Amino acid sequence: MNTDSTIKRSLDLKRTALAVFRASCADDDAGAAALLAGIAPADEPAVGHAINEVAAGALSLPAGITLDAFLDAYGLAIDRTERKLTGRG
């Protein structure tokens, strides 16, 4: 796997983890389950770790920062990281 595809895979797993966490926060158990069902068994540990990272950030929000704002910023940070690492954008 080349570097670009490795980066893309890693960031896609983080996006999936963010989507699962967001669905869980919205009490969308069916949506979270559907997202988790689409994960390859080999990727389950990485997604689990990424979900824990999102949860840790969400649990330590400073006063005045809403969960939605944090999750939106987290998603934007993933996108920005991808652009920076791949030189696109």
Backbone atoms as SQL, in Angstrom:
CREATE TABLE atoms (id INTEGER PRIMARY KEY, chain TEXT, resi INTEGER, resn TEXT, atom TEXT, x REAL, y REAL, z REAL);
INSERT INTO atoms VALUES
  (1, 'A', 1, 'MET', 'N', 0.858, -1.163, 0.000),
  (2, 'A', 1, 'MET', 'CA', 0.000, 0.000, 0.000),
  (3, 'A', 1, 'MET', 'C', 0.909, 1.232, 0.000),
  (4, 'A', 2, 'ASN', 'N', 0.651, 2.165, -0.919),
  (5, 'A', 2, 'ASN', 'CA', 1.493, 3.358, -0.958),
  (6, 'A', 2, 'ASN', 'C', 1.089, 4.338, 0.137),
  (7, 'A', 3, 'THR', 'N', 1.910, 5.356, 0.312),
  (8, 'A', 3, 'THR', 'CA', 1.695, 6.301, 1.408),
  (9, 'A', 3, 'THR', 'C', 0.354, 6.997, 1.312),
  (10, 'A', 4, 'ASP', 'N', -0.019, 7.468, 0.107),
  (11, 'A', 4, 'ASP', 'CA', -1.304, 8.155, -0.045),
  (12, 'A', 4, 'ASP', 'C', -2.475, 7.260, 0.326),
  (13, 'A', 5, 'SER', 'N', -2.436, 6.003, -0.103),
  (14, 'A', 5, 'SER', 'CA', -3.562, 5.121, 0.214),
  (15, 'A', 5, 'SER', 'C', -3.578, 4.757, 1.698),
  (16, 'A', 6, 'THR', 'N', -2.417, 4.671, 2.321),
  (17, 'A', 6, 'THR', 'CA', -2.355, 4.411, 3.758),
  (18, 'A', 6, 'THR', 'C', -2.939, 5.584, 4.534),
  (19, 'A', 7, 'ILE', 'N', -2.577, 6.801, 4.125),
  (20, 'A', 7, 'ILE', 'CA', -3.118, 8.000, 4.774),
  (21, 'A', 7, 'ILE', 'C', -4.624, 8.050, 4.595),
  (22, 'A', 8, 'LYS', 'N', -5.080, 7.820, 3.363),
  (23, 'A', 8, 'LYS', 'CA', -6.515, 7.877, 3.079),
  (24, 'A', 8, 'LYS', 'C', -7.265, 6.838, 3.911),
  (25, 'A', 9, 'ARG', 'N', -6.747, 5.636, 3.992),
  (26, 'A', 9, 'ARG', 'CA', -7.398, 4.576, 4.769),
  (27, 'A', 9, 'ARG', 'C', -7.485, 4.968, 6.239),
  (28, 'A', 10, 'SER', 'N', -6.391, 5.462, 6.784),
  (29, 'A', 10, 'SER', 'CA', -6.377, 5.864, 8.190),
  (30, 'A', 10, 'SER', 'C', -7.385, 6.976, 8.458),
  (31, 'A', 11, 'LEU', 'N', -7.423, 7.966, 7.591),
  (32, 'A', 11, 'LEU', 'CA', -8.347, 9.079, 7.788),
  (33, 'A', 11, 'LEU', 'C', -9.794, 8.655, 7.548),
  (34, 'A', 12, 'ASP', 'N', -10.012, 7.738, 6.613),
  (35, 'A', 12, 'ASP', 'CA', -11.370, 7.218, 6.403),
  (36, 'A', 12, 'ASP', 'C', -11.864, 6.471, 7.639),
  (37, 'A', 13, 'LEU', 'N', -10.971, 5.743, 8.297),
  (38, 'A', 13, 'LEU', 'CA', -11.353, 5.052, 9.531),
  (39, 'A', 13, 'LEU', 'C', -11.701, 6.060, 10.622),
  (40, 'A', 14, 'LYS', 'N', -10.968, 7.164, 10.678),
  (41, 'A', 14, 'LYS', 'CA', -11.295, 8.222, 11.649),
  (42, 'A', 14, 'LYS', 'C', -12.645, 8.854, 11.322),
  (43, 'A', 15, 'ARG', 'N', -12.927, 9.043, 10.026),
  (44, 'A', 15, 'ARG', 'CA', -14.233, 9.589, 9.631),
  (45, 'A', 15, 'ARG', 'C', -15.359, 8.633, 10.025),
  (46, 'A', 16, 'THR', 'N', -15.123, 7.345, 9.828),
  (47, 'A', 16, 'THR', 'CA', -16.124, 6.350, 10.216),
  (48, 'A', 16, 'THR', 'C', -16.351, 6.394, 11.721),
  (49, 'A', 17, 'ALA', 'N', -15.280, 6.457, 12.481),
  (50, 'A', 17, 'ALA', 'CA', -15.398, 6.530, 13.943),
  (51, 'A', 17, 'ALA', 'C', -16.181, 7.763, 14.360),
  (52, 'A', 18, 'LEU', 'N', -15.911, 8.886, 13.723),
  (53, 'A', 18, 'LEU', 'CA', -16.637, 10.119, 14.026),
  (54, 'A', 18, 'LEU', 'C', -18.118, 9.954, 13.712),
  (55, 'A', 19, 'ALA', 'N', -18.427, 9.332, 12.582),
  (56, 'A', 19, 'ALA', 'CA', -19.830, 9.118, 12.201),
  (57, 'A', 19, 'ALA', 'C', -20.530, 8.181, 13.182),
  (58, 'A', 20, 'VAL', 'N', -19.841, 7.134, 13.625),
  (59, 'A', 20, 'VAL', 'CA', -20.416, 6.205, 14.608),
  (60, 'A', 20, 'VAL', 'C', -20.685, 6.940, 15.918),
  (61, 'A', 21, 'PHE', 'N', -19.729, 7.729, 16.370),
  (62, 'A', 21, 'PHE', 'CA', -19.896, 8.473, 17.618),
  (63, 'A', 21, 'PHE', 'C', -21.053, 9.456, 17.499),
  (64, 'A', 22, 'ARG', 'N', -21.112, 10.165, 16.371),
  (65, 'A', 22, 'ARG', 'CA', -22.183, 11.141, 16.151),
  (66, 'A', 22, 'ARG', 'C', -23.547, 10.439, 16.151),
  (67, 'A', 23, 'ALA', 'N', -23.641, 9.291, 15.487),
  (68, 'A', 23, 'ALA', 'CA', -24.899, 8.539, 15.459),
  (69, 'A', 23, 'ALA', 'C', -25.276, 8.071, 16.862),
  (70, 'A', 24, 'SER', 'N', -24.301, 7.610, 17.610),
  (71, 'A', 24, 'SER', 'CA', -24.572, 7.159, 18.981),
  (72, 'A', 24, 'SER', 'C', -25.072, 8.300, 19.854),
  (73, 'A', 25, 'CYS', 'N', -24.485, 9.472, 19.693),
  (74, 'A', 25, 'CYS', 'CA', -24.920, 10.642, 20.473),
  (75, 'A', 25, 'CYS', 'C', -26.346, 11.049, 20.123),
  (76, 'A', 26, 'ALA', 'N', -26.750, 10.776, 18.897),
  (77, 'A', 26, 'ALA', 'CA', -28.100, 11.123, 18.445),
  (78, 'A', 26, 'ALA', 'C', -29.092, 9.991, 18.713),
  (79, 'A', 27, 'ASP', 'N', -28.668, 8.985, 19.482),
  (80, 'A', 27, 'ASP', 'CA', -29.495, 7.807, 19.772),
  (81, 'A', 27, 'ASP', 'C', -29.936, 7.088, 18.507),
  (82, 'A', 28, 'ASP', 'N', -29.110, 7.145, 17.467),
  (83, 'A', 28, 'ASP', 'CA', -29.376, 6.443, 16.212),
  (84, 'A', 28, 'ASP', 'C', -28.621, 5.118, 16.240),
  (85, 'A', 29, 'ASP', 'N', -29.134, 4.197, 17.041),
  (86, 'A', 29, 'ASP', 'CA', -28.467, 2.905, 17.192),
  (87, 'A', 29, 'ASP', 'C', -28.393, 2.142, 15.880),
  (88, 'A', 30, 'ALA', 'N', -29.448, 2.231, 15.067),
  (89, 'A', 30, 'ALA', 'CA', -29.457, 1.532, 13.777),
  (90, 'A', 30, 'ALA', 'C', -28.379, 2.102, 12.859),
  (91, 'A', 31, 'GLY', 'N', -28.240, 3.427, 12.855),
  (92, 'A', 31, 'GLY', 'CA', -27.213, 4.056, 12.024),
  (93, 'A', 31, 'GLY', 'C', -25.812, 3.679, 12.470),
  (94, 'A', 32, 'ALA', 'N', -25.584, 3.702, 13.773),
  (95, 'A', 32, 'ALA', 'CA', -24.270, 3.329, 14.304),
  (96, 'A', 32, 'ALA', 'C', -23.967, 1.868, 13.987),
  (97, 'A', 33, 'ALA', 'N', -24.968, 1.009, 14.138),
  (98, 'A', 33, 'ALA', 'CA', -24.774, -0.416, 13.852),
  (99, 'A', 33, 'ALA', 'C', -24.470, -0.639, 12.377),
  (100, 'A', 34, 'ALA', 'N', -25.155, 0.092, 11.502),
  (101, 'A', 34, 'ALA', 'CA', -24.916, -0.047, 10.063),
  (102, 'A', 34, 'ALA', 'C', -23.492, 0.383, 9.715),
  (103, 'A', 35, 'LEU', 'N', -23.044, 1.468, 10.311),
  (104, 'A', 35, 'LEU', 'CA', -21.670, 1.921, 10.068),
  (105, 'A', 35, 'LEU', 'C', -20.661, 0.889, 10.566),
  (106, 'A', 36, 'LEU', 'N', -20.894, 0.364, 11.750),
  (107, 'A', 36, 'LEU', 'CA', -19.982, -0.631, 12.310),
  (108, 'A', 36, 'LEU', 'C', -19.992, -1.926, 11.506),
  (109, 'A', 37, 'ALA', 'N', -21.143, -2.278, 10.946),
  (110, 'A', 37, 'ALA', 'CA', -21.244, -3.507, 10.154),
  (111, 'A', 37, 'ALA', 'C', -20.414, -3.421, 8.878),
  (112, 'A', 38, 'GLY', 'N', -20.173, -2.205, 8.403),
  (113, 'A', 38, 'GLY', 'CA', -19.404, -2.028, 7.178),
  (114, 'A', 38, 'GLY', 'C', -17.897, -2.017, 7.377),
  (115, 'A', 39, 'ILE', 'N', -17.459, -2.191, 8.598),
  (116, 'A', 39, 'ILE', 'CA', -16.024, -2.153, 8.895),
  (117, 'A', 39, 'ILE', 'C', -15.436, -3.549, 8.735),
  (118, 'A', 40, 'ALA', 'N', -14.323, -3.622, 8.037),
  (119, 'A', 40, 'ALA', 'CA', -13.629, -4.901, 7.884),
  (120, 'A', 40, 'ALA', 'C', -13.106, -5.348, 9.250),
  (121, 'A', 41, 'PRO', 'N', -13.154, -6.650, 9.522),
  (122, 'A', 41, 'PRO', 'CA', -12.674, -7.141, 10.821),
  (123, 'A', 41, 'PRO', 'C', -11.256, -6.666, 11.163),
  (124, 'A', 42, 'ALA', 'N', -10.393, -6.570, 10.176),
  (125, 'A', 42, 'ALA', 'CA', -9.021, -6.123, 10.436),
  (126, 'A', 42, 'ALA', 'C', -8.961, -4.661, 10.872),
  (127, 'A', 43, 'ASP', 'N', -9.987, -3.884, 10.523),
  (128, 'A', 43, 'ASP', 'CA', -10.011, -2.460, 10.866),
  (129, 'A', 43, 'ASP', 'C', -10.725, -2.167, 12.180),
  (130, 'A', 44, 'GLU', 'N', -11.376, -3.164, 12.763),
  (131, 'A', 44, 'GLU', 'CA', -12.151, -2.936, 13.981),
  (132, 'A', 44, 'GLU', 'C', -11.322, -2.344, 15.126),
  (133, 'A', 45, 'PRO', 'N', -10.103, -2.836, 15.384),
  (134, 'A', 45, 'PRO', 'CA', -9.328, -2.228, 16.475),
  (135, 'A', 45, 'PRO', 'C', -9.005, -0.751, 16.216),
  (136, 'A', 46, 'ALA', 'N', -8.660, -0.408, 14.996),
  (137, 'A', 46, 'ALA', 'CA', -8.327, 0.986, 14.671),
  (138, 'A', 46, 'ALA', 'C', -9.547, 1.883, 14.817),
  (139, 'A', 47, 'VAL', 'N', -10.705, 1.399, 14.382),
  (140, 'A', 47, 'VAL', 'CA', -11.926, 2.194, 14.513),
  (141, 'A', 47, 'VAL', 'C', -12.300, 2.328, 15.988),
  (142, 'A', 48, 'GLY', 'N', -12.175, 1.254, 16.744),
  (143, 'A', 48, 'GLY', 'CA', -12.452, 1.321, 18.181),
  (144, 'A', 48, 'GLY', 'C', -11.563, 2.338, 18.876),
  (145, 'A', 49, 'HIS', 'N', -10.290, 2.345, 18.518),
  (146, 'A', 49, 'HIS', 'CA', -9.357, 3.319, 19.094),
  (147, 'A', 49, 'HIS', 'C', -9.759, 4.739, 18.698),
  (148, 'A', 50, 'ALA', 'N', -10.128, 4.928, 17.436),
  (149, 'A', 50, 'ALA', 'CA', -10.525, 6.260, 16.964),
  (150, 'A', 50, 'ALA', 'C', -11.809, 6.730, 17.649),
  (151, 'A', 51, 'ILE', 'N', -12.752, 5.821, 17.884),
  (152, 'A', 51, 'ILE', 'CA', -13.973, 6.184, 18.616),
  (153, 'A', 51, 'ILE', 'C', -13.608, 6.642, 20.025),
  (154, 'A', 52, 'ASN', 'N', -12.687, 5.933, 20.657),
  (155, 'A', 52, 'ASN', 'CA', -12.239, 6.323, 22.003),
  (156, 'A', 52, 'ASN', 'C', -11.578, 7.698, 21.999),
  (157, 'A', 53, 'GLU', 'N', -10.831, 8.020, 20.932),
  (158, 'A', 53, 'GLU', 'CA', -10.213, 9.348, 20.823),
  (159, 'A', 53, 'GLU', 'C', -11.282, 10.437, 20.746),
  (160, 'A', 54, 'VAL', 'N', -12.310, 10.200, 19.922),
  (161, 'A', 54, 'VAL', 'CA', -13.394, 11.180, 19.796),
  (162, 'A', 54, 'VAL', 'C', -14.100, 11.336, 21.145),
  (163, 'A', 55, 'ALA', 'N', -14.398, 10.212, 21.785),
  (164, 'A', 55, 'ALA', 'CA', -15.095, 10.254, 23.076),
  (165, 'A', 55, 'ALA', 'C', -14.273, 11.000, 24.125),
  (166, 'A', 56, 'ALA', 'N', -12.972, 10.768, 24.155),
  (167, 'A', 56, 'ALA', 'CA', -12.115, 11.455, 25.126),
  (168, 'A', 56, 'ALA', 'C', -12.148, 12.961, 24.902),
  (169, 'A', 57, 'GLY', 'N', -12.102, 13.371, 23.652),
  (170, 'A', 57, 'GLY', 'CA', -12.188, 14.797, 23.355),
  (171, 'A', 57, 'GLY', 'C', -13.528, 15.374, 23.754),
  (172, 'A', 58, 'ALA', 'N', -14.580, 14.625, 23.490),
  (173, 'A', 58, 'ALA', 'CA', -15.934, 15.088, 23.818),
  (174, 'A', 58, 'ALA', 'C', -16.139, 15.209, 25.326),
  (175, 'A', 59, 'LEU', 'N', -15.483, 14.359, 26.080),
  (176, 'A', 59, 'LEU', 'CA', -15.635, 14.389, 27.536),
  (177, 'A', 59, 'LEU', 'C', -14.828, 15.501, 28.199),
  (178, 'A', 60, 'SER', 'N', -13.916, 16.095, 27.458),
  (179, 'A', 60, 'SER', 'CA', -13.069, 17.132, 28.062),
  (180, 'A', 60, 'SER', 'C', -13.257, 18.491, 27.390),
  (181, 'A', 61, 'LEU', 'N', -14.478, 18.753, 26.930),
  (182, 'A', 61, 'LEU', 'CA', -14.751, 20.029, 26.266),
  (183, 'A', 61, 'LEU', 'C', -14.684, 21.186, 27.255),
  (184, 'A', 62, 'PRO', 'N', -14.049, 22.277, 26.843),
  (185, 'A', 62, 'PRO', 'CA', -14.060, 23.465, 27.701),
  (186, 'A', 62, 'PRO', 'C', -15.456, 24.079, 27.741),
  (187, 'A', 63, 'ALA', 'N', -15.712, 24.853, 28.755),
  (188, 'A', 63, 'ALA', 'CA', -17.010, 25.525, 28.882),
  (189, 'A', 63, 'ALA', 'C', -17.278, 26.358, 27.634),
  (190, 'A', 64, 'GLY', 'N', -18.506, 26.314, 27.173),
  (191, 'A', 64, 'GLY', 'CA', -18.909, 27.113, 26.028),
  (192, 'A', 64, 'GLY', 'C', -18.763, 26.421, 24.688),
  (193, 'A', 65, 'ILE', 'N', -18.130, 25.274, 24.655),
  (194, 'A', 65, 'ILE', 'CA', -17.985, 24.527, 23.403),
  (195, 'A', 65, 'ILE', 'C', -19.028, 23.415, 23.402),
  (196, 'A', 66, 'THR', 'N', -19.917, 23.442, 22.414),
  (197, 'A', 66, 'THR', 'CA', -20.960, 22.418, 22.343),
  (198, 'A', 66, 'THR', 'C', -20.409, 21.144, 21.710),
  (199, 'A', 67, 'LEU', 'N', -21.086, 20.049, 21.958),
  (200, 'A', 67, 'LEU', 'CA', -20.686, 18.779, 21.367),
  (201, 'A', 67, 'LEU', 'C', -20.735, 18.861, 19.848),
  (202, 'A', 68, 'ASP', 'N', -21.794, 19.453, 19.299),
  (203, 'A', 68, 'ASP', 'CA', -21.892, 19.577, 17.842),
  (204, 'A', 68, 'ASP', 'C', -20.727, 20.375, 17.267),
  (205, 'A', 69, 'ALA', 'N', -20.366, 21.469, 17.925),
  (206, 'A', 69, 'ALA', 'CA', -19.242, 22.285, 17.448),
  (207, 'A', 69, 'ALA', 'C', -17.944, 21.481, 17.488),
  (208, 'A', 70, 'PHE', 'N', -17.748, 20.717, 18.562),
  (209, 'A', 70, 'PHE', 'CA', -16.555, 19.883, 18.672),
  (210, 'A', 70, 'PHE', 'C', -16.518, 18.847, 17.557),
  (211, 'A', 71, 'LEU', 'N', -17.637, 18.153, 17.330),
  (212, 'A', 71, 'LEU', 'CA', -17.668, 17.112, 16.305),
  (213, 'A', 71, 'LEU', 'C', -17.454, 17.697, 14.915),
  (214, 'A', 72, 'ASP', 'N', -18.030, 18.864, 14.655),
  (215, 'A', 72, 'ASP', 'CA', -17.804, 19.531, 13.367),
  (216, 'A', 72, 'ASP', 'C', -16.327, 19.890, 13.195),
  (217, 'A', 73, 'ALA', 'N', -15.731, 20.437, 14.241),
  (218, 'A', 73, 'ALA', 'CA', -14.317, 20.812, 14.182),
  (219, 'A', 73, 'ALA', 'C', -13.426, 19.581, 14.018),
  (220, 'A', 74, 'TYR', 'N', -13.786, 18.494, 14.668),
  (221, 'A', 74, 'TYR', 'CA', -13.018, 17.250, 14.559),
  (222, 'A', 74, 'TYR', 'C', -13.030, 16.762, 13.113),
  (223, 'A', 75, 'GLY', 'N', -14.205, 16.798, 12.486),
  (224, 'A', 75, 'GLY', 'CA', -14.316, 16.396, 11.083),
  (225, 'A', 75, 'GLY', 'C', -13.506, 17.298, 10.166),
  (226, 'A', 76, 'LEU', 'N', -13.553, 18.594, 10.414),
  (227, 'A', 76, 'LEU', 'CA', -12.764, 19.533, 9.609),
  (228, 'A', 76, 'LEU', 'C', -11.268, 19.300, 9.797),
  (229, 'A', 77, 'ALA', 'N', -10.861, 18.951, 11.002),
  (230, 'A', 77, 'ALA', 'CA', -9.448, 18.666, 11.256),
  (231, 'A', 77, 'ALA', 'C', -8.988, 17.432, 10.484),
  (232, 'A', 78, 'ILE', 'N', -9.840, 16.438, 10.384),
  (233, 'A', 78, 'ILE', 'CA', -9.509, 15.251, 9.592),
  (234, 'A', 78, 'ILE', 'C', -9.311, 15.655, 8.135),
  (235, 'A', 79, 'ASP', 'N', -10.242, 16.445, 7.605),
  (236, 'A', 79, 'ASP', 'CA', -10.140, 16.898, 6.211),
  (237, 'A', 79, 'ASP', 'C', -8.870, 17.719, 5.988),
  (238, 'A', 80, 'ARG', 'N', -8.577, 18.630, 6.900),
  (239, 'A', 80, 'ARG', 'CA', -7.397, 19.489, 6.779),
  (240, 'A', 80, 'ARG', 'C', -6.118, 18.645, 6.844),
  (241, 'A', 81, 'THR', 'N', -6.095, 17.664, 7.721),
  (242, 'A', 81, 'THR', 'CA', -4.941, 16.779, 7.827),
  (243, 'A', 81, 'THR', 'C', -4.724, 16.032, 6.523),
  (244, 'A', 82, 'GLU', 'N', -5.804, 15.536, 5.935),
  (245, 'A', 82, 'GLU', 'CA', -5.683, 14.813, 4.667),
  (246, 'A', 82, 'GLU', 'C', -5.104, 15.717, 3.582),
  (247, 'A', 83, 'ARG', 'N', -5.620, 16.928, 3.480),
  (248, 'A', 83, 'ARG', 'CA', -5.109, 17.856, 2.461),
  (249, 'A', 83, 'ARG', 'C', -3.632, 18.160, 2.690),
  (250, 'A', 84, 'LYS', 'N', -3.256, 18.357, 3.934),
  (251, 'A', 84, 'LYS', 'CA', -1.863, 18.683, 4.248),
  (252, 'A', 84, 'LYS', 'C', -0.936, 17.512, 3.933),
  (253, 'A', 85, 'LEU', 'N', -1.322, 16.315, 4.337),
  (254, 'A', 85, 'LEU', 'CA', -0.451, 15.152, 4.158),
  (255, 'A', 85, 'LEU', 'C', -0.363, 14.678, 2.716),
  (256, 'A', 86, 'THR', 'N', -1.420, 14.893, 1.966),
  (257, 'A', 86, 'THR', 'CA', -1.415, 14.431, 0.576),
  (258, 'A', 86, 'THR', 'C', -1.041, 15.540, -0.399),
  (259, 'A', 87, 'GLY', 'N', -0.910, 16.768, 0.104),
  (260, 'A', 87, 'GLY', 'CA', -0.547, 17.877, -0.760),
  (261, 'A', 87, 'GLY', 'C', -1.666, 18.342, -1.664),
  (262, 'A', 88, 'ARG', 'N', -2.884, 17.967, -1.334),
  (263, 'A', 88, 'ARG', 'CA', -4.043, 18.362, -2.151),
  (264, 'A', 88, 'ARG', 'C', -4.825, 19.429, -1.403),
  (265, 'A', 89, 'GLY', 'N', -4.689, 20.636, -1.835),
  (266, 'A', 89, 'GLY', 'CA', -5.487, 21.693, -1.232),
  (267, 'A', 89, 'GLY', 'C', -4.754, 22.635, -0.426);
